[in-house]
């Protein structure tokens, strides 16, 4: 019999954290799941330790596939009705899988469920506030697309989705460095409901190797997604495009693209995008201020935010 949930446990040179993550899986109160450990070229002893664990199905890549290529490898082999992503440096509460499966069983129109939680430090201590520049994100409506256009509101290790959605929207885009999950959630939010379990069930570890600390690569990913949103949104169903929250969010997206252009020294392009944003949503008076500010030296513009 196929498992209800496929857990894609990503692994890369985090042996002490990996061992704790596996303990979390063994402590889950929901037991109808498989674990696919996806080791992306570890050299710190993780492979040897994993090979000695009889209850884990492990795949050892001879070379690094990257975050999203690694996850796609797992998706191709997953058997569960639902898929949960679990990064090896994070932790789960014992009830995490059970609570999410219960939501899916009670809400057939929902295809993506994520949870609350908190940040933890290298030794597992709770870290309050915004240690990586953002507070713990969450969605507030089943129709989460407008919120997700503004910014990514899902911690990857907190997410579970129906595997059938991958057939609709496609796999992760492996060309992204660190925002391929946001790209996936946006595509899913166009075709399914999204909801949030407001319980602390996922714990995101903050440490020096977090991928999001590479701001140059993350900024490039973000620019790509915002350009893609402008292009792809024209083909969305009419009922989505007529939604005023979506329209306002797409105006925000244009403004974000404008700011990115000014920061890259392409102020004229940035002003054009600000104008587009303002025409789409004339209530965004900040765009007029940004147009004026874009004539300032770039360093002064950045200080204004």
Secondary structure, DSSP 8 states (H G I E B T S, - for coil): ---SEEEEEEESS-HHHHHHHHHHHHT-S---EEEEEEE-S--SSHHHHHHT-TT-EEEE-SS---HHHHHHHHHHH--SSEEEEEETT-EE-TTHHHHHHHHHHH-TTEEEEEEEEEEE-TTS-EE-S-TTSS------SSS-HHHHHHS----GGG-EEETHHHHHH-S--TT-SS-HHHHHHHHHHHHSEEEEEEEEEEEEE--TT-GGG-HHHHHHHHHHHHHHHHHHGGGS-HHHHT-HHHHHHHHHHHHHHHHHHHHTT-HHHHHHHHHHHHHH-TT-THHHHHHHHTTS-HHHHHHH-
